[in-house]
């Protein structure tokens, strides 16, 4: 009975997460300050985590769709898992599906009610840096942004650029046409770094490979734009494409199925029989980073520091799954990852 009650409670919170962005958009537009879940009271910001048996109040901004099959879903899964495992130690509020113009208001709302605010994705960076200045006594953690921290701002790096080096190697080694490409949404510094490392990895593994210039759709979520960008690359002879796309990955897969090409997915991974269009998956566990921030705050060890969660972190948060029967390719990828861990191969 207790287990059944927990499932029902989590289902209610999931519904709230889906509805909240619409409610918040209207409330914030009208200048209202109350916008939250029904299962947790608002905080005036003066309570301390763990003080007097009070839970750590955590606000999480997931700007995209929490079931996007990628970066945002990884974050949402980690938050849900933390909520289940930490129980009464935390009270978590999540706002998702937030437009760029509304991010600062959403973050302000979360900061007003929380002890710790976790902002997912580099696209939230500009808004976040405005908000942290107004709440100097609150803890903020950004997952996936630039490395520079602030007095109350920690930066957690899933090292997507690093594992993209390995993805580039996989693409180059398995390409039949000798042409590979990287696709993404918004052209921001962390994404550009990822594109550059993908190219470096491809050239490192197979110097003769042609890396077609990256395609940026301008939107991580737009399925049609992603399909159009993928088809444009395929028209240039590309037969393996890597990506940082959220819901837009669906369009890339549509193109791959139509033209019999391959996609390297991530940051979520699947079994290799999940979809024949996938050549493999890179793993960047965004949810693990979010949970790490909560654990640090609960243990009173949280610091406004830069923390990488790459191959050398030994957390298992970064990895690659190669869906190929070519054992030489798999062995080469392991060698490359070992060289990254040891520092022989330098990535950003």
C-alpha angles and dihedrals in degrees: 000000000000090000091049091051090053092052092051091049092051091048090054091051091049089055090050090052091055094048099039099079091058092047093045093048091057095041095048092046088056092048095249120153102202116084120134150102126305093230097065133046121233117260126224088217094248099098119098122223110265094003113141090354092300117149123243106262109223126187118196126193113201102176096191136053110298091219097048095125091240145047097349094045090051088055093045092049091052093049092049091049092049090050091052096045100040095045115173092004090081139037108200128197119187130193115191140176096037123166118231092250091057100044097094092052092047092049091048089053091051093045091052091057103032144071092207127028120197117195117195121214138014090261088074094055100096094049093042094054090055093051099046090062091060094051106044093162095055128085118239129188125186118198115205102009134113119305099246113106133198137217091277100014126096121192119211115195119203086193095232089163091056096052088043086066087061091044089054090054092050092049093049095045093049101037114114095193095045091237125110136169146193122224129191145157118240118022099231126146098264090050093046088051089053091051091050094050091048088057093046092051092049092050092044093055096040117010093193094061120113113227108202112215113272121265120226117194096189090234130066091204106044108109097188094049091049092051090048092051092047092050090049090056093045089053087060092056100268114149101171123050131181123198153188100206130132116202086349088077087081091066091049090053091050089056092047092052092048095048100031095242131136135252130200106215134199176175085048115055131211138184112281092249091059095096127352091220091069116092089185146311136252115218120219107162103211092171091057090057091049091050090048090059091052093048092049092051092047091051091046089238097110113130133182090248142131111255122185120206097192135130093290094054093081089217096114088234092122127049144118133242113207114202097198134110090218104109091189089061092050092048091049091051091052090051091050092049091049089052090051091050092050093047095244088119112048120208132170 
